[in-house]
Amino acid sequence: MYIIPAIDILDKQVVRLREGKYDEVTTYDINLEEMIEKYQSNGTEFVHIIDLNGAKGDFTNQQYLFNIIQKTDMKVQYGGGVRSIEKVKELIDAGVHRVIVGTQAITNPEFLDELSRLYCNGIKCSDHIVVAIDVLDEVIKYSGWMESSPVKLIDYIDRCLNLGFFRFLCTDINKDGKLGGAGIDLYKKLLDHSPIIKLIASGGISSLEDIKALDELRIEACVVGKAIYENRISIEEIKEWNLRSLINF
């Protein structure tokens, strides 16, 4: 399992939200370029960037983000307001390695259908797509976690797989931003149902013990944010873990 450091951007500042609430924001005294350089200099090759402005339909951060992404060799997994096929293509053309789709994929069935047929740089765009599933008590939430989907969690996984999407970013909302431990039970249920999925865990990871517990589930990767900023997990520990994971792989 690989650890992917998370960076949330709001108004061009590095921040963290508690349970996705914009009025419960912590701002950190470091900018995006410095964060990426810090991770890259410690051997990390993947970073998870969420444009919180974009998630609200405000793309004033986008060119700023593109300029930084295009100057780095870091592979970027990017999310925030991706609600059209054109936006997916724009992000991939700008150098984004993986694009996260969430709300639009849940609310508009035709979006995933069309995306499953699309080619980006000569290969199927589905290879560059991460389907975000934000879950609260096994209910799929969307639109900044304000709305609930009537679609059952397992049924949604199956539909995505049938369309060729195999990588999922699953956030346990009950755990997110609280440093209270990862949603082990939720991830185990998903993997028991569909062992073939590539699952990226997110939310609540507070220590290397949490990461070890996820690793035992044979999860592909986990996203870690607040635990790094709060010095619960060091960048050096992430480097050592990822190097061992590559060797074992």
Accessible surface in RSA format (square Angstrom, percent):
REM  Atomic radii and reference values for relative SASA: ProtOr
REM  Chains: A
REM  Algorithm: Lee & Richards
REM  Probe-radius: 1.40
REM  Slices: 20
REM RES _ NUM      All-atoms   Total-Side   Main-Chain    Non-polar    All polar
REM                ABS   REL    ABS   REL    ABS   REL    ABS   REL    ABS   REL
RES MET A   1    33.34  17.3   0.16   0.1  33.17  79.0   4.44   3.8  28.89  38.3
RES TYR A   2    31.17  14.6  30.63  17.4   0.54   1.4  29.36  22.1   1.81   2.2
RES ILE A   3     0.00   0.0   0.00   0.0   0.00   0.0   0.00   0.0   0.00   0.0
RES ILE A   4     1.92   1.1   1.92   1.4   0.00   0.0   1.92   1.4   0.00   0.0
RES PRO A   5     0.00   0.0   0.00   0.0   0.00   0.0   0.00   0.0   0.00   0.0
RES ALA A   6     1.46   1.3   1.44   2.2   0.01   0.0   1.44   2.0   0.01   0.0
RES ILE A   7     0.00   0.0   0.00   0.0   0.00   0.0   0.00   0.0   0.00   0.0
RES ASP A   8    13.43   9.4  13.43  13.4   0.00   0.0   0.00   0.0  13.43  13.4
RES ILE A   9     0.00   0.0   0.00   0.0   0.00   0.0   0.00   0.0   0.00   0.0
RES LEU A  10    24.03  13.4  23.12  16.5   0.91   2.3  23.12  16.2   0.91   2.4
RES ASP A  11    93.45  65.5  76.39  76.0  17.05  40.3  28.02  65.9  65.43  65.3
RES LYS A  12   103.96  50.7  95.42  58.5   8.54  20.3  42.36  38.1  61.60  65.6
RES GLN A  13    94.40  52.8  91.66  67.0   2.75   6.5  23.18  49.3  71.22  54.0
RES VAL A  14     0.18   0.1   0.00   0.0   0.18   0.4   0.00   0.0   0.18   0.5
RES VAL A  15     1.78   1.2   1.78   1.6   0.00   0.0   1.78   1.5   0.00   0.0
RES ARG A  16    31.56  13.2  29.83  15.2   1.72   4.1   3.90   5.3  27.66  16.8
RES LEU A  17    12.83   7.1   7.68   5.5   5.16  13.0   8.68   6.1   4.16  11.2
RES ARG A  18   101.14  42.5  98.78  50.4   2.35   5.6  26.46  36.2  74.67  45.3
RES GLU A  19    45.40  26.1  38.91  29.4   6.49  15.4   1.56   3.0  43.83  35.8
RES GLY A  20    21.70  26.8   0.00   N/A  21.70  26.8  13.58  37.3   8.13  18.2
RES LYS A  21    95.97  46.8  90.82  55.7   5.15  12.3  54.46  49.0  41.52  44.2
RES TYR A  22    67.14  31.3  52.13  29.7  15.01  39.1  50.16  37.7  16.98  20.9
RES ASP A  23   127.38  89.2  91.15  90.7  36.24  85.7  48.73 114.7  78.66  78.4
RES GLU A  24    70.82  40.7  58.73  44.4  12.09  28.8  33.18  64.2  37.64  30.7
RES VAL A  25    63.04  41.5  35.70  32.3  27.33  65.9  36.01  31.3  27.03  73.3
RES THR A  26    64.42  45.8  60.93  61.8   3.49   8.3  32.69  43.9  31.73  48.0
RES THR A  27    72.74  51.7  45.55  46.2  27.19  64.8  29.51  39.6  43.23  65.4
RES TYR A  28    35.19  16.4  27.11  15.4   8.07  21.0  29.43  22.1   5.76   7.1
RES ASP A  29   156.85 109.9 120.32 119.8  36.52  86.4  44.46 104.6 112.38 112.1
RES ILE A  30    44.22  25.2  32.95  24.6  11.27  27.2  38.37  27.6   5.85  15.9
RES ASN A  31    63.66  43.9  60.47  58.4   3.19   7.7  23.01  55.4  40.65  39.3
RES LEU A  32     0.01   0.0   0.00   0.0   0.01   0.0   0.00   0.0   0.01   0.0
RES GLU A  33    76.36  43.8  71.73  54.3   4.63  11.0  19.93  38.6  56.42  46.1
RES GLU A  34    87.55  50.3  82.48  62.4   5.06  12.1  34.18  66.1  53.37  43.6
RES MET A  35     6.85   3.5   6.85   4.5   0.00   0.0   2.82   2.4   4.03   5.3
RES ILE A  36     5.77   3.3   5.77   4.3   0.00   0.0   5.77   4.2   0.00   0.0
RES GLU A  37   121.78  69.9 119.20  90.2   2.58   6.1  38.75  74.9  83.03  67.8
RES LYS A  38   102.59  50.0  97.28  59.7   5.30  12.6  52.26  47.0  50.32  53.6
RES TYR A  39     0.30   0.1   0.30   0.2   0.00   0.0   0.15   0.1   0.15   0.2
RES GLN A  40    68.06  38.1  57.16  41.8  10.90  25.9  24.24  51.6  43.82  33.2
RES SER A  41    86.35  73.0  46.64  62.2  39.72  91.5  49.09 104.5  37.26  52.2
RES ASN A  42    28.81  19.9  28.75  27.8   0.06   0.1   0.17   0.4  28.64  27.7
RES GLY A  43    48.18  59.4   0.00   N/A  48.18  59.4  26.19  71.9  21.99  49.2
RES THR A  44     3.33   2.4   0.25   0.3   3.07   7.3   0.51   0.7   2.82   4.3
RES GLU A  45    80.68  46.3  78.00  59.0   2.69   6.4  23.25  45.0  57.43  46.9
RES PHE A  46    16.88   8.4  16.88  10.5   0.00   0.0  16.88  10.2   0.00   0.0
RES VAL A  47     0.00   0.0   0.00   0.0   0.00   0.0   0.00   0.0   0.00   0.0
RES HIS A  48     9.12   5.0   9.12   6.3   0.00   0.0   0.72   0.7   8.41   9.8
RES ILE A  49     0.00   0.0   0.00   0.0   0.00   0.0   0.00   0.0   0.00   0.0
RES ILE A  50    34.36  19.5  34.36  25.6   0.00   0.0  34.36  24.7   0.00   0.0
RES ASP A  51     0.00   0.0   0.00   0.0   0.00   0.0   0.00   0.0   0.00   0.0
RES LEU A  52    14.93   8.3  14.93  10.7   0.00   0.0  14.93  10.5   0.00   0.0
RES ASN A  53     5.45   3.8   5.45   5.3   0.00   0.0   0.00   0.0   5.45   5.3
RES GLY A  54     0.00   0.0   0.00   N/A   0.00   0.0   0.00   0.0   0.00   0.0
RES ALA A  55    35.98  33.1  25.47  39.3  10.51  23.9  25.58  36.0  10.41  27.6
RES LYS A  56   125.82  61.4  88.16  54.1  37.66  89.7  57.62  51.9  68.20  72.6
RES GLY A  57    47.10  58.1   0.00   N/A  47.10  58.1  21.07  57.8  26.02  58.3
RES ASP A  58    51.35  36.0  45.67  45.5   5.68  13.4  26.94  63.4  24.42  24.4
RES PHE A  59    68.94  34.5  51.97  32.2  16.97  44.2  53.72  32.6  15.22  43.6
RES THR A  60   100.27  71.3  78.88  80.0  21.39  51.0  78.61 105.6  21.66  32.7
RES ASN A  61     1.53   1.1   1.53   1.5   0.00   0.0   0.00   0.0   1.53   1.5
RES GLN A  62    17.69   9.9  17.69  12.9   0.00   0.0   4.17   8.9  13.53  10.3
RES GLN A  63   111.21  62.2 108.52  79.3   2.69   6.4  57.06 121.4  54.16  41.1
RES TYR A  64    50.33  23.5  43.82  24.9   6.51  17.0  42.53  32.0   7.80   9.6
RES LEU A  65     0.00   0.0   0.00   0.0   0.00   0.0   0.00   0.0   0.00   0.0
RES PHE A  66    12.89   6.5  12.89   8.0   0.00   0.0  12.89   7.8   0.00   0.0
RES ASN A  67    72.74  50.2  68.87  66.6   3.86   9.3  20.22  48.7  52.51  50.8
RES ILE A  68     9.22   5.2   8.52   6.3   0.69   1.7   8.52   6.1   0.69   1.9
RES ILE A  69     5.71   3.3   2.00   1.5   3.71   8.9   2.00   1.4   3.71  10.1
RES GLN A  70   111.35  62.3  74.94  54.8  36.40  86.7  35.12  74.7  76.23  57.8
RES LYS A  71   150.30  73.3 109.92  67.4  40.38  96.2  81.12  73.0  69.18  73.7
RES THR A  72    26.62  18.9   7.62   7.7  19.00  45.3  12.02  16.1  14.60  22.1
RES ASP A  73   135.11  94.6 106.36 105.9  28.75  68.0  31.52  74.2 103.59 103.3
RES MET A  74     9.18   4.8   0.00   0.0   9.18  21.9   0.75   0.6   8.43  11.2
RES LYS A  75    84.31  41.1  81.29  49.9   3.02   7.2  42.83  38.6  41.48  44.2
RES VAL A  76     0.15   0.1   0.00   0.0   0.15   0.4   0.00   0.0   0.15   0.4
RES GLN A  77     0.00   0.0   0.00   0.0   0.00   0.0   0.00   0.0   0.00   0.0
RES TYR A  78     1.33   0.6   1.33   0.8   0.00   0.0   1.12   0.8   0.21   0.3
RES GLY A  79     1.25   1.5   0.00   N/A   1.25   1.5   1.25   3.4   0.00   0.0
RES GLY A  80    12.25  15.1   0.00   N/A  12.25  15.1   4.67  12.8   7.57  17.0
RES GLY A  81    10.99  13.6   0.00   N/A  10.99  13.6   0.87   2.4  10.12  22.7
RES VAL A  82     6.22   4.1   0.88   0.8   5.34  12.9   0.88   0.8   5.34  14.5
RES ARG A  83    85.58  35.9  76.05  38.8   9.54  22.7  44.44  60.7  41.14  24.9
RES SER A  84    40.97  34.6  37.26  49.7   3.72   8.6  31.85  67.8   9.13  12.8
RES ILE A  85    15.07   8.6  13.54  10.1   1.53   3.7  13.54   9.7   1.53   4.2
RES GLU A  86   124.23  71.3 118.79  89.9   5.44  12.9  66.80 129.2  57.44  46.9
RES LYS A  87    29.20  14.2  27.71  17.0   1.49   3.6  18.05  16.3  11.15  11.9
RES VAL A  88     0.00   0.0   0.00   0.0   0.00   0.0   0.00   0.0   0.00   0.0
RES LYS A  89    90.99  44.4  90.14  55.3   0.84   2.0  38.80  34.9  52.19  55.6
RES GLU A  90    71.73  41.2  63.68  48.2   8.05  19.2  33.37  64.5  38.36  31.3
RES LEU A  91     0.00   0.0   0.00   0.0   0.00   0.0   0.00   0.0   0.00   0.0
RES ILE A  92     9.33   5.3   2.99   2.2   6.34  15.3   2.99   2.2   6.34  17.2
RES ASP A  93   108.78  76.2  73.59  73.2  35.19  83.2  29.96  70.5  78.81  78.6
RES ALA A  94    10.27   9.4   4.54   7.0   5.73  13.0   9.59  13.5   0.68   1.8
RES GLY A  95    48.07  59.3   0.00   N/A  48.07  59.3  30.17  82.8  17.90  40.1
RES VAL A  96     4.01   2.6   0.00   0.0   4.01   9.7   0.00   0.0   4.01  10.9
RES HIS A  97    63.23  34.6  59.22  41.2   4.01  10.3  32.84  33.8  30.40  35.4
RES ARG A  98    27.69  11.6  27.69  14.1   0.00   0.0   1.82   2.5  25.87  15.7
RES VAL A  99     0.00   0.0   0.00   0.0   0.00   0.0   0.00   0.0   0.00   0.0
RES ILE A 100    11.27   6.4   8.24   6.1   3.03   7.3   8.24   5.9   3.03   8.2
RES VAL A 101     0.17   0.1   0.00   0.0   0.17   0.4   0.17   0.1   0.00   0.0
RES GLY A 102    17.70  21.8   0.00   N/A  17.70  21.8  11.41  31.3   6.30  14.1
RES THR A 103    27.69  19.7  20.25  20.5   7.44  17.7  11.12  14.9  16.56  25.0
RES GLN A 104    36.58  20.5  36.47  26.7   0.11   0.3   0.00   0.0  36.58  27.7
RES ALA A 105     1.89   1.7   0.00   0.0   1.89   4.3   0.00   0.0   1.89   5.0
RES ILE A 106    20.01  11.4   5.15   3.8  14.87  35.8   5.67   4.1  14.34  38.9
RES THR A 107    66.74  47.5  33.90  34.4  32.84  78.3  33.66  45.2  33.08  50.0
RES ASN A 108    49.84  34.4  48.47  46.8   1.37   3.3  12.73  30.6  37.10  35.9
RES PRO A 109    76.73  55.9  75.92  69.2   0.82   3.0  76.73  63.4   0.00   0.0
RES GLU A 110   130.34  74.8 128.75  97.4   1.59   3.8  42.73  82.7  87.61  71.5
RES PHE A 111     7.48   3.7   3.90   2.4   3.58   9.3   7.44   4.5   0.03   0.1
RES LEU A 112     0.00   0.0   0.00   0.0   0.00   0.0   0.00   0.0   0.00   0.0
RES ASP A 113    42.40  29.7  42.18  42.0   0.22   0.5  11.83  27.8  30.58  30.5
RES GLU A 114    81.65  46.9  80.71  61.1   0.94   2.2  18.19  35.2  63.46  51.8
RES LEU A 115     0.00   0.0   0.00   0.0   0.00   0.0   0.00   0.0   0.00   0.0
RES SER A 116     9.19   7.8   8.43  11.2   0.76   1.8   2.22   4.7   6.98   9.8
RES ARG A 117   161.78  67.9 144.16  73.5  17.62  42.0  71.47  97.7  90.31  54.7
RES LEU A 118    33.74  18.8  31.36  22.4   2.38   6.0  33.73  23.7   0.01   0.0
RES TYR A 119   131.22  61.3 112.22  63.8  19.00  49.4  77.13  58.0  54.09  66.7
RES CYS A 120     8.39   6.3   3.24   3.6   5.16  12.1   7.66  19.4   0.73   0.8
RES ASN A 121   117.92  81.3  72.43  70.0  45.49 109.5  38.56  92.8  79.35  76.7
RES GLY A 122    66.97  82.6   0.00   N/A  66.97  82.6  36.32  99.7  30.65  68.6
RES ILE A 123    80.71  45.9  77.89  58.0   2.83   6.8  80.71  58.1   0.00   0.0
RES LYS A 124    80.83  39.4  79.11  48.5   1.72   4.1  38.91  35.0  41.92  44.7
RES CYS A 125     0.00   0.0   0.00   0.0   0.00   0.0   0.00   0.0   0.00   0.0
RES SER A 126     7.24   6.1   5.98   8.0   1.26   2.9   0.35   0.7   6.90   9.7
RES ASP A 127    68.52  48.0  56.14  55.9  12.38  29.3  14.91  35.1  53.61  53.5
RES HIS A 128    27.37  15.0  27.26  18.9   0.11   0.3  24.07  24.8   3.30   3.8
RES ILE A 129     2.08   1.2   0.00   0.0   2.08   5.0   0.00   0.0   2.08   5.7
RES VAL A 130     0.01   0.0   0.01   0.0   0.00   0.0   0.01   0.0   0.00   0.0
RES VAL A 131     0.00   0.0   0.00   0.0   0.00   0.0   0.00   0.0   0.00   0.0
RES ALA A 132    12.23  11.2  10.83  16.7   1.41   3.2  10.83  15.2   1.41   3.7
RES ILE A 133     0.00   0.0   0.00   0.0   0.00   0.0   0.00   0.0   0.00   0.0
RES ASP A 134    31.96  22.4  30.82  30.7   1.14   2.7   0.43   1.0  31.53  31.4
RES VAL A 135     2.28   1.5   2.08   1.9   0.20   0.5   2.08   1.8   0.20   0.5
RES LEU A 136    54.91  30.6  53.45  38.2   1.47   3.7  53.45  37.5   1.47   4.0
RES ASP A 137   107.21  75.1  80.44  80.1  26.77  63.3  39.03  91.9  68.18  68.0
RES GLU A 138    88.73  50.9  76.11  57.6  12.62  30.1  28.03  54.2  60.70  49.6
RES VAL A 139    63.14  41.6  60.35  54.6   2.79   6.7  63.14  54.9   0.00   0.0
RES ILE A 140     0.64   0.4   0.29   0.2   0.36   0.9   0.29   0.2   0.36   1.0
RES LYS A 141    31.72  15.5  29.86  18.3   1.86   4.4   3.78   3.4  27.95  29.8
RES TYR A 142    42.27  19.7  38.23  21.8   4.04  10.5  12.47   9.4  29.79  36.7
RES SER A 143    43.40  36.7  32.32  43.1  11.08  25.5  20.98  44.7  22.42  31.4
RES GLY A 144    53.09  65.5   0.00   N/A  53.09  65.5  34.40  94.4  18.69  41.9
RES TRP A 145    45.22  18.1  34.36  16.6  10.86  25.5  29.52  15.7  15.70  25.5
RES MET A 146   152.36  78.9 127.80  84.6  24.56  58.5 100.01  85.0  52.35  69.4
RES GLU A 147    87.48  50.2  86.26  65.3   1.22   2.9  13.75  26.6  73.73  60.2
RES SER A 148    59.26  50.1  38.88  51.9  20.38  47.0  26.09  55.6  33.17  46.5
RES SER A 149     9.67   8.2   1.01   1.3   8.67  20.0   0.82   1.7   8.86  12.4
RES PRO A 150   130.70  95.3  95.27  86.8  35.43 128.8 108.44  89.5  22.26 138.4
RES VAL A 151    61.82  40.7  52.59  47.6   9.23  22.2  58.41  50.8   3.41   9.2
RES LYS A 152   149.91  73.1 142.83  87.6   7.08  16.9  96.46  86.8  53.45  56.9
RES LEU A 153     8.50   4.7   5.44   3.9   3.06   7.7   5.44   3.8   3.06   8.2
RES ILE A 154    38.70  22.0  37.97  28.3   0.72   1.7  37.97  27.3   0.72   2.0
RES ASP A 155    79.22  55.5  72.59  72.3   6.63  15.7  19.95  47.0  59.27  59.1
RES TYR A 156     6.97   3.3   6.30   3.6   0.67   1.7   6.97   5.2   0.00   0.0
RES ILE A 157     1.02   0.6   1.02   0.8   0.00   0.0   1.02   0.7   0.00   0.0
RES ASP A 158    50.10  35.1  48.86  48.6   1.24   2.9  21.27  50.1  28.83  28.8
RES ARG A 159    76.26  32.0  72.71  37.1   3.55   8.4  49.70  67.9  26.56  16.1
RES CYS A 160     0.00   0.0   0.00   0.0   0.00   0.0   0.00   0.0   0.00   0.0
RES LEU A 161    39.42  22.0  23.54  16.8  15.88  39.9  23.85  16.8  15.57  41.9
RES ASN A 162   132.08  91.1  95.22  92.0  36.86  88.7  28.94  69.6 103.14  99.7
RES LEU A 163    43.24  24.1  34.22  24.5   9.02  22.7  37.99  26.7   5.24  14.1
RES GLY A 164    37.12  45.8   0.00   N/A  37.12  45.8  31.19  85.6   5.93  13.3
RES PHE A 165     0.41   0.2   0.14   0.1   0.26   0.7   0.36   0.2   0.04   0.1
RES PHE A 166    63.85  31.9  63.31  39.2   0.54   1.4  63.31  38.4   0.54   1.5
RES ARG A 167    26.14  11.0  25.42  13.0   0.72   1.7   0.18   0.3  25.96  15.7
RES PHE A 168     0.07   0.0   0.07   0.0   0.00   0.0   0.07   0.0   0.00   0.0
RES LEU A 169    10.04   5.6  10.04   7.2   0.00   0.0  10.04   7.0   0.00   0.0
RES CYS A 170     0.00   0.0   0.00   0.0   0.00   0.0   0.00   0.0   0.00   0.0
RES THR A 171     9.92   7.1   9.92  10.1   0.00   0.0   2.77   3.7   7.16  10.8
RES ASP A 172    15.11  10.6  15.11  15.0   0.00   0.0   0.32   0.8  14.79  14.8
RES ILE A 173     9.13   5.2   9.01   6.7   0.12   0.3   9.01   6.5   0.12   0.3
RES ASN A 174    62.25  42.9  54.07  52.3   8.17  19.7  16.45  39.6  45.80  44.3
RES LYS A 175    65.85  32.1  65.36  40.1   0.50   1.2  21.93  19.7  43.93  46.8
RES ASP A 176    14.81  10.4  14.81  14.7   0.00   0.0   0.00   0.0  14.81  14.8
RES GLY A 177     4.31   5.3   0.00   N/A   4.31   5.3   2.32   6.4   1.99   4.5
RES LYS A 178    80.34  39.2  57.52  35.3  22.82  54.3  27.00  24.3  53.35  56.8
RES LEU A 179    25.99  14.5  12.81   9.2  13.17  33.1  12.81   9.0  13.17  35.4
RES GLY A 180    56.46  69.6   0.00   N/A  56.46  69.6  30.94  84.9  25.52  57.2
RES GLY A 181    11.99  14.8   0.00   N/A  11.99  14.8  11.78  32.3   0.21   0.5
RES ALA A 182    10.79   9.9   0.71   1.1  10.08  22.9   0.71   1.0  10.08  26.7
RES GLY A 183     3.77   4.6   0.00   N/A   3.77   4.6   3.77  10.3   0.00   0.0
RES ILE A 184    51.28  29.2  49.26  36.7   2.02   4.9  49.26  35.5   2.02   5.5
RES ASP A 185   123.10  86.2 113.92 113.4   9.18  21.7  39.39  92.7  83.71  83.5
RES LEU A 186    17.81   9.9  10.85   7.8   6.96  17.5  15.73  11.0   2.08   5.6
RES TYR A 187     0.23   0.1   0.23   0.1   0.00   0.0   0.05   0.0   0.17   0.2
RES LYS A 188   101.18  49.4 100.86  61.9   0.32   0.8  68.89  62.0  32.29  34.4
RES LYS A 189    87.71  42.8  80.92  49.7   6.79  16.2  56.19  50.6  31.52  33.6
RES LEU A 190     1.07   0.6   0.29   0.2   0.79   2.0   0.85   0.6   0.22   0.6
RES LEU A 191    21.19  11.8  18.33  13.1   2.86   7.2  18.58  13.0   2.61   7.0
RES ASP A 192    94.21  66.0  66.56  66.3  27.64  65.4  30.47  71.7  63.74  63.6
RES HIS A 193    80.95  44.2  52.99  36.8  27.96  71.5  41.57  42.8  39.38  45.8
RES SER A 194     7.11   6.0   4.23   5.6   2.88   6.6   4.46   9.5   2.65   3.7
RES PRO A 195   103.82  75.7  80.94  73.8  22.89  83.2  82.46  68.1  21.36 132.7
RES ILE A 196   131.38  74.8 112.30  83.7  19.08  46.0 119.96  86.4  11.42  31.0
RES ILE A 197     8.44   4.8   0.00   0.0   8.44  20.3   0.00   0.0   8.44  22.9
RES LYS A 198    92.06  44.9  91.38  56.1   0.68   1.6  35.86  32.3  56.20  59.9
RES LEU A 199     0.81   0.5   0.05   0.0   0.75   1.9   0.05   0.0   0.75   2.0
RES ILE A 200     0.00   0.0   0.00   0.0   0.00   0.0   0.00   0.0   0.00   0.0
RES ALA A 201     0.17   0.2   0.17   0.3   0.00   0.0   0.17   0.2   0.00   0.0
RES SER A 202    13.92  11.8  13.63  18.2   0.29   0.7   0.14   0.3  13.78  19.3
RES GLY A 203     6.89   8.5   0.00   N/A   6.89   8.5   2.95   8.1   3.94   8.8
RES GLY A 204     6.01   7.4   0.00   N/A   6.01   7.4   1.02   2.8   4.99  11.2
RES ILE A 205     8.50   4.8   2.12   1.6   6.38  15.4   2.12   1.5   6.38  17.3
RES SER A 206    15.81  13.4  14.19  18.9   1.62   3.7   0.40   0.9  15.41  21.6
RES SER A 207    36.08  30.5  36.02  48.1   0.06   0.1  29.82  63.5   6.27   8.8
RES LEU A 208    41.77  23.3  38.87  27.8   2.90   7.3  38.87  27.3   2.90   7.8
RES GLU A 209   115.10  66.1 109.67  83.0   5.42  12.9  56.62 109.5  58.48  47.7
RES ASP A 210    25.04  17.5  23.24  23.1   1.81   4.3   1.86   4.4  23.19  23.1
RES ILE A 211     0.00   0.0   0.00   0.0   0.00   0.0   0.00   0.0   0.00   0.0
RES LYS A 212    93.78  45.7  92.35  56.7   1.43   3.4  50.86  45.8  42.91  45.7
RES ALA A 213    37.03  34.0  31.00  47.8   6.02  13.7  33.92  47.8   3.10   8.2
RES LEU A 214     0.00   0.0   0.00   0.0   0.00   0.0   0.00   0.0   0.00   0.0
RES ASP A 215    55.13  38.6  48.64  48.4   6.49  15.3   0.83   2.0  54.30  54.2
RES GLU A 216   143.73  82.5 112.89  85.4  30.83  73.4  45.72  88.4  98.00  80.0
RES LEU A 217    37.49  20.9  23.21  16.6  14.29  35.9  27.22  19.1  10.27  27.6
RES ARG A 218   210.96  88.6 185.21  94.4  25.75  61.3  68.64  93.8 142.32  86.3
RES ILE A 219     4.20   2.4   0.00   0.0   4.20  10.1   0.31   0.2   3.89  10.6
RES GLU A 220    52.09  29.9  36.70  27.8  15.39  36.6  33.51  64.8  18.58  15.2
RES ALA A 221     3.24   3.0   3.24   5.0   0.00   0.0   3.24   4.6   0.00   0.0
RES CYS A 222     0.00   0.0   0.00   0.0   0.00   0.0   0.00   0.0   0.00   0.0
RES VAL A 223     9.84   6.5   5.85   5.3   3.99   9.6   5.85   5.1   3.99  10.8
RES VAL A 224     1.60   1.1   0.15   0.1   1.45   3.5   1.60   1.4   0.00   0.0
RES GLY A 225     6.65   8.2   0.00   N/A   6.65   8.2   0.11   0.3   6.54  14.7
RES LYS A 226    47.41  23.1  45.69  28.0   1.72   4.1  15.43  13.9  31.98  34.1
RES ALA A 227     0.48   0.4   0.00   0.0   0.48   1.1   0.00   0.0   0.48   1.3
RES ILE A 228    14.08   8.0   8.40   6.3   5.68  13.7   8.40   6.0   5.68  15.4
RES TYR A 229    32.43  15.1   8.48   4.8  23.95  62.3  14.18  10.7  18.25  22.5
RES GLU A 230    70.39  40.4  52.75  39.9  17.65  42.0   8.56  16.6  61.83  50.5
RES ASN A 231   134.91  93.0 106.07 102.5  28.84  69.5  27.42  66.0 107.49 103.9
RES ARG A 232   130.53  54.8 104.88  53.5  25.65  61.1  30.39  41.5 100.14  60.7
RES ILE A 233     1.04   0.6   0.04   0.0   1.01   2.4   0.48   0.3   0.56   1.5
RES SER A 234    42.87  36.2  35.24  47.0   7.63  17.6  38.09  81.1   4.78   6.7
RES ILE A 235    15.36   8.7  13.07   9.7   2.29   5.5  13.07   9.4   2.29   6.2
RES GLU A 236   100.43  57.7 100.13  75.8   0.30   0.7  52.62 101.8  47.81  39.0
RES GLU A 237    62.57  35.9  59.91  45.3   2.65   6.3  20.72  40.1  41.85  34.2
RES ILE A 238     0.03   0.0   0.03   0.0   0.00   0.0   0.03   0.0   0.00   0.0
RES LYS A 239    77.13  37.6  76.39  46.9   0.74   1.8  28.40  25.6  48.73  51.9
RES GLU A 240    96.11  55.2  93.78  70.9   2.33   5.6  29.41  56.9  66.70  54.5
RES TRP A 241    21.73   8.7  21.39  10.4   0.34   0.8  21.41  11.4   0.32   0.5
RES ASN A 242     4.79   3.3   4.79   4.6   0.00   0.0   4.66  11.2   0.13   0.1
RES LEU A 243    86.30  48.1  86.10  61.6   0.21   0.5  86.10  60.5   0.21   0.6
RES ARG A 244   121.37  51.0 120.52  61.4   0.86   2.0  62.24  85.1  59.13  35.8
RES SER A 245    18.73  15.8  10.55  14.1   8.18  18.8  10.30  21.9   8.43  11.8
RES LEU A 246    95.92  53.4  81.67  58.4  14.25  35.8  82.16  57.7  13.75  37.0
RES ILE A 247   144.15  82.0 115.91  86.4  28.24  68.1 123.76  89.1  20.39  55.3
RES ASN A 248   128.65  88.7  92.86  89.7  35.79  86.2  31.77  76.5  96.87  93.6
RES PHE A 249   210.96 105.5 157.77  97.7  53.19 138.4 176.19 106.8  34.77  99.5
END  Absolute sums over single chains surface
CHAIN  1 A    11343.6       9182.5       2161.1       5653.1       5690.5
END  Absolute sums over all chains
TOTAL         11343.6       9182.5       2161.1       5653.1       5690.5
